[in-house]
Amino acid sequence: MNRRNYQKELEKIIAVCEGKSRVPRLLLHACCAPCSSYVLEYLSRYFDITVFYYNPNISPAQEYEKRVAELRRLIGEMPLERPVRLEIGAYEPERFYEISRGYEAEPEGGERCFRCYRLRLEETARMAAAGGYDYFATTLTISPLKNAQKLNEIGEEVAEIYDVVHLPSDFKKKNGYKRSIELSGEYRLYRQNFCGCVFSRPEARGVQKSGE
């Protein structure tokens, strides 16, 4: 089975949007400032963007607040094609622990992560529908450690539930991830060494100890 090229699908949608008089509104779920940097640089040329920070998986609360602050700083400092707004979702770690129950020992990138993707993307789709946005998307596909195919599949599933259009993406393509690293250095962004959840922290520490 041939895998879909989500980057090419995105480019086709952008080409259609460029031919319209009205700039489409996009609710963009963001996990952190480093992942958002390239995505905002790229998409602000074509969309009217509101960044939606909803990440109940992140712990402890200090880590959550640190990432919020860095994202707010990036949006304030980065010269983007169009103004970008930031909306902070509720911090609801209990929701993450609820969907993770029974999957605590799953390795990174397994079913626990897929459930976490769904939690965040479903809330983004719900907010996009309520706010009358044309599209919703997530910055998560820029990470080489995240399953872009699964993220897009879940995005399409929740789009059907909330009757709003999911914007396909694989932002790591076309040197997107490389550019995010460059921008992170340029803006001196805090780059965390784990995804944010309490279950991923031991794995990150293990990688550091092994020198990988």
C-alpha positions as a Markdown table, in Angstrom:
| # | Residue | x | y | z |
|---|---|---|---|---|
| 1 | Met | 0.0 | 0.0 | 0.0 |
| 2 | Asn | 1.4 | 3.4 | -1.0 |
| 3 | Arg | 1.7 | 5.9 | 1.8 |
| 4 | Arg | 0.1 | 9.3 | 1.2 |
| 5 | Asn | 2.3 | 12.3 | 0.7 |
| 6 | Tyr | 0.7 | 14.7 | 3.2 |
| 7 | Gln | 3.1 | 17.5 | 2.2 |
| 8 | Lys | 2.0 | 17.4 | -1.4 |
| 9 | Glu | -1.6 | 17.3 | -0.2 |
| 10 | Leu | -1.0 | 20.4 | 1.8 |
| 11 | Glu | 0.6 | 22.2 | -1.1 |
| 12 | Lys | -2.4 | 21.5 | -3.3 |
| 13 | Ile | -4.7 | 23.0 | -0.6 |
| 14 | Ile | -2.4 | 26.1 | -0.3 |
| 15 | Ala | -2.5 | 26.5 | -4.1 |
| 16 | Val | -6.3 | 26.6 | -4.0 |
| 17 | Cys | -6.3 | 29.0 | -1.0 |
| 18 | Glu | -4.0 | 31.4 | -2.9 |
| 19 | Gly | -6.6 | 31.8 | -5.6 |
| 20 | Lys | -9.2 | 33.0 | -3.2 |
| 21 | Ser | -9.8 | 36.6 | -2.1 |
| 22 | Arg | -10.3 | 35.7 | 1.6 |
| 23 | Val | -7.4 | 34.4 | 3.6 |
| 24 | Pro | -8.6 | 31.1 | 5.3 |
| 25 | Arg | -8.6 | 30.9 | 9.1 |
| 26 | Leu | -6.5 | 28.1 | 10.7 |
| 27 | Leu | -6.5 | 26.9 | 14.3 |
| 28 | Leu | -3.0 | 25.4 | 14.7 |
| 29 | His | -2.4 | 23.1 | 17.7 |
| 30 | Ala | 1.1 | 23.7 | 19.0 |
| 31 | Cys | 3.1 | 21.5 | 21.3 |
| 32 | Cys | 6.0 | 23.9 | 21.9 |
| 33 | Ala | 7.9 | 26.9 | 20.5 |
| 34 | Pro | 10.6 | 25.0 | 18.6 |
| 35 | Cys | 8.1 | 22.9 | 16.7 |
| 36 | Ser | 6.0 | 26.0 | 16.0 |
| 37 | Ser | 8.8 | 28.1 | 14.7 |
| 38 | Tyr | 9.1 | 26.7 | 11.1 |
| 39 | Val | 5.4 | 25.9 | 10.9 |
| 40 | Leu | 4.4 | 29.5 | 11.6 |
| 41 | Glu | 7.1 | 30.8 | 9.2 |
| 42 | Tyr | 5.7 | 28.6 | 6.5 |
| 43 | Leu | 1.9 | 28.8 | 7.0 |
| 44 | Ser | 1.6 | 32.5 | 8.0 |
| 45 | Arg | 2.0 | 33.3 | 4.3 |
| 46 | Tyr | -1.2 | 31.5 | 3.5 |
| 47 | Phe | -3.4 | 31.4 | 6.6 |
| 48 | Asp | -4.8 | 33.7 | 9.3 |
| 49 | Ile | -3.5 | 31.7 | 12.2 |
| 50 | Thr | -4.6 | 31.2 | 15.8 |
| 51 | Val | -2.2 | 29.0 | 17.8 |
| 52 | Phe | -3.9 | 26.8 | 20.2 |
| 53 | Tyr | -1.8 | 25.5 | 23.1 |
| 54 | Tyr | -3.5 | 22.5 | 24.5 |
| 55 | Asn | -1.2 | 19.9 | 26.0 |
| 56 | Pro | -2.6 | 18.2 | 29.1 |
| 57 | Asn | 0.1 | 15.5 | 28.8 |
| 58 | Ile | 2.9 | 17.9 | 29.9 |
| 59 | Ser | 4.1 | 17.7 | 33.4 |
| 60 | Pro | 5.0 | 19.0 | 35.9 |
| 61 | Ala | 3.1 | 22.3 | 35.8 |
| 62 | Gln | 6.3 | 24.3 | 35.7 |
| 63 | Glu | 7.3 | 22.6 | 32.5 |
| 64 | Tyr | 3.9 | 23.3 | 31.0 |
| 65 | Glu | 4.2 | 27.0 | 32.0 |
| 66 | Lys | 7.7 | 27.3 | 30.6 |
| 67 | Arg | 6.6 | 26.0 | 27.2 |
| 68 | Val | 3.7 | 28.5 | 27.2 |
| 69 | Ala | 6.1 | 31.3 | 28.0 |
| 70 | Glu | 8.5 | 30.3 | 25.2 |
| 71 | Leu | 5.7 | 30.0 | 22.7 |
| 72 | Arg | 4.3 | 33.4 | 23.6 |
| 73 | Arg | 7.8 | 34.9 | 23.3 |
| 74 | Leu | 8.4 | 33.4 | 19.9 |
| 75 | Ile | 5.1 | 34.7 | 18.5 |
| 76 | Gly | 5.9 | 38.1 | 19.9 |
| 77 | Glu | 9.4 | 38.3 | 18.5 |
| 78 | Met | 9.2 | 36.4 | 15.1 |
| 79 | Pro | 8.5 | 38.6 | 12.1 |
| 80 | Leu | 5.7 | 36.7 | 10.5 |
| 81 | Glu | 3.7 | 37.3 | 7.3 |
| 82 | Arg | 0.5 | 37.9 | 9.2 |
| 83 | Pro | -0.3 | 38.6 | 12.9 |
| 84 | Val | -0.7 | 35.4 | 14.9 |
| 85 | Arg | -2.9 | 35.0 | 17.9 |
| 86 | Leu | -2.3 | 32.7 | 20.8 |
| 87 | Glu | -5.1 | 30.9 | 22.7 |
| 88 | Ile | -4.2 | 28.9 | 25.8 |
| 89 | Gly | -6.4 | 25.8 | 26.4 |
| 90 | Ala | -7.2 | 24.5 | 29.9 |
| 91 | Tyr | -4.5 | 22.6 | 31.7 |
| 92 | Glu | -6.2 | 19.3 | 32.3 |
| 93 | Pro | -3.6 | 16.6 | 33.2 |
| 94 | Glu | -6.3 | 14.4 | 34.7 |
| 95 | Arg | -7.6 | 13.9 | 31.1 |
| 96 | Phe | -4.2 | 12.7 | 30.0 |
| 97 | Tyr | -3.9 | 10.3 | 32.9 |
| 98 | Glu | -7.4 | 9.0 | 32.2 |
| 99 | Ile | -6.7 | 8.1 | 28.6 |
| 100 | Ser | -3.3 | 6.7 | 29.5 |
| 101 | Arg | -4.6 | 4.2 | 32.1 |
| 102 | Gly | -3.4 | 0.7 | 31.3 |
| 103 | Tyr | -0.9 | 2.0 | 28.8 |
| 104 | Glu | 1.7 | 3.5 | 31.2 |
| 105 | Ala | 4.4 | 1.0 | 30.3 |
| 106 | Glu | 3.9 | 1.4 | 26.5 |
| 107 | Pro | 7.1 | 2.4 | 24.7 |
| 108 | Glu | 7.3 | 5.9 | 23.2 |
| 109 | Gly | 5.5 | 6.0 | 19.9 |
| 110 | Gly | 3.0 | 3.3 | 20.9 |
| 111 | Glu | -0.7 | 3.2 | 21.7 |
| 112 | Arg | -0.4 | 5.6 | 24.6 |
| 113 | Cys | 1.0 | 8.3 | 22.3 |
| 114 | Phe | -1.7 | 7.6 | 19.8 |
| 115 | Arg | -4.3 | 8.2 | 22.5 |
| 116 | Cys | -2.5 | 11.4 | 23.4 |
| 117 | Tyr | -2.6 | 12.6 | 19.8 |
| 118 | Arg | -6.3 | 12.0 | 19.7 |
| 119 | Leu | -6.9 | 13.8 | 23.0 |
| 120 | Arg | -5.2 | 17.0 | 21.7 |
| 121 | Leu | -6.4 | 16.8 | 18.1 |
| 122 | Glu | -10.0 | 16.2 | 19.2 |
| 123 | Glu | -10.0 | 19.3 | 21.4 |
| 124 | Thr | -8.5 | 21.3 | 18.6 |
| 125 | Ala | -11.1 | 20.1 | 16.2 |
| 126 | Arg | -13.9 | 20.9 | 18.7 |
| 127 | Met | -12.5 | 24.4 | 19.2 |
| 128 | Ala | -12.0 | 25.0 | 15.4 |
| 129 | Ala | -15.7 | 24.0 | 14.8 |
| 130 | Ala | -16.9 | 26.2 | 17.6 |
| 131 | Gly | -14.8 | 29.2 | 16.4 |
| 132 | Gly | -15.8 | 28.9 | 12.7 |
| 133 | Tyr | -12.3 | 28.1 | 11.5 |
| 134 | Asp | -11.8 | 26.9 | 7.9 |
| 135 | Tyr | -9.1 | 24.4 | 9.0 |
| 136 | Phe | -7.3 | 22.9 | 11.9 |
| 137 | Ala | -3.8 | 21.3 | 12.1 |
| 138 | Thr | -1.0 | 20.4 | 14.5 |
| 139 | Thr | 2.7 | 21.2 | 14.6 |
| 140 | Leu | 3.4 | 17.7 | 15.9 |
| 141 | Thr | 4.1 | 16.3 | 12.4 |
| 142 | Ile | 7.4 | 18.3 | 12.3 |
| 143 | Ser | 9.0 | 15.9 | 14.8 |
| 144 | Pro | 10.9 | 12.9 | 13.4 |
| 145 | Leu | 9.8 | 11.1 | 16.6 |
| 146 | Lys | 6.1 | 11.5 | 15.9 |
| 147 | Asn | 4.1 | 9.3 | 13.6 |
| 148 | Ala | 2.8 | 11.8 | 10.9 |
| 149 | Gln | 0.6 | 9.2 | 9.2 |
| 150 | Lys | -1.2 | 8.4 | 12.5 |
| 151 | Leu | -1.5 | 12.1 | 13.3 |
| 152 | Asn | -3.1 | 12.7 | 10.0 |
| 153 | Glu | -5.4 | 9.7 | 10.2 |
| 154 | Ile | -6.6 | 10.8 | 13.7 |
| 155 | Gly | -7.0 | 14.4 | 12.4 |
| 156 | Glu | -9.3 | 13.2 | 9.6 |
| 157 | Glu | -11.3 | 11.1 | 12.0 |
| 158 | Val | -12.0 | 13.9 | 14.5 |
| 159 | Ala | -12.7 | 16.3 | 11.6 |
| 160 | Glu | -15.6 | 14.1 | 10.6 |
| 161 | Ile | -16.9 | 14.1 | 14.2 |
| 162 | Tyr | -16.9 | 17.9 | 14.5 |
| 163 | Asp | -17.6 | 18.8 | 10.8 |
| 164 | Val | -14.5 | 20.9 | 10.3 |
| 165 | Val | -11.7 | 20.5 | 7.8 |
| 166 | His | -8.4 | 18.9 | 8.8 |
| 167 | Leu | -5.3 | 20.4 | 7.1 |
| 168 | Pro | -2.9 | 17.5 | 6.2 |
| 169 | Ser | 0.7 | 18.0 | 7.0 |
| 170 | Asp | 4.1 | 16.5 | 7.3 |
| 171 | Phe | 6.1 | 19.5 | 8.3 |
| 172 | Lys | 9.4 | 17.7 | 8.7 |
| 173 | Lys | 9.5 | 17.4 | 4.9 |
| 174 | Lys | 11.3 | 19.9 | 2.7 |
| 175 | Asn | 13.9 | 20.5 | 5.5 |
| 176 | Gly | 11.1 | 21.7 | 7.9 |
| 177 | Tyr | 12.7 | 20.0 | 10.9 |
| 178 | Lys | 16.1 | 21.3 | 10.0 |
| 179 | Arg | 14.7 | 24.8 | 9.7 |
| 180 | Ser | 13.0 | 24.5 | 13.1 |
| 181 | Ile | 16.4 | 23.8 | 14.6 |
| 182 | Glu | 17.9 | 26.8 | 12.9 |
| 183 | Leu | 15.1 | 29.1 | 14.2 |
| 184 | Ser | 15.4 | 27.6 | 17.7 |
| 185 | Gly | 19.0 | 28.7 | 17.7 |
| 186 | Glu | 18.2 | 32.1 | 16.3 |
| 187 | Tyr | 15.6 | 32.8 | 18.9 |
| 188 | Arg | 17.4 | 30.9 | 21.7 |
| 189 | Leu | 14.4 | 28.8 | 22.3 |
| 190 | Tyr | 14.2 | 26.3 | 25.1 |
| 191 | Arg | 14.3 | 22.8 | 23.5 |
| 192 | Gln | 13.1 | 20.1 | 25.9 |
| 193 | Asn | 14.7 | 16.6 | 25.7 |
| 194 | Phe | 11.4 | 14.7 | 26.2 |
| 195 | Cys | 7.9 | 15.0 | 24.8 |
| 196 | Gly | 6.5 | 16.4 | 28.0 |
| 197 | Cys | 4.6 | 13.5 | 29.7 |
| 198 | Val | 5.8 | 11.8 | 32.9 |
| 199 | Phe | 6.1 | 8.5 | 31.1 |
| 200 | Ser | 8.5 | 9.8 | 28.4 |
| 201 | Arg | 10.9 | 11.4 | 31.0 |
| 202 | Pro | 12.6 | 8.1 | 32.0 |
| 203 | Glu | 13.2 | 7.3 | 28.3 |
| 204 | Ala | 14.8 | 10.7 | 27.7 |
| 205 | Arg | 17.1 | 10.2 | 30.8 |
| 206 | Gly | 18.1 | 6.8 | 29.5 |
| 207 | Val | 19.1 | 8.2 | 26.1 |
| 208 | Gln | 21.2 | 10.9 | 27.8 |
| 209 | Lys | 23.0 | 8.3 | 30.0 |
| 210 | Ser | 23.8 | 6.1 | 27.0 |
| 211 | Gly | 25.2 | 9.1 | 25.1 |
| 212 | Glu | 22.9 | 8.6 | 22.2 |
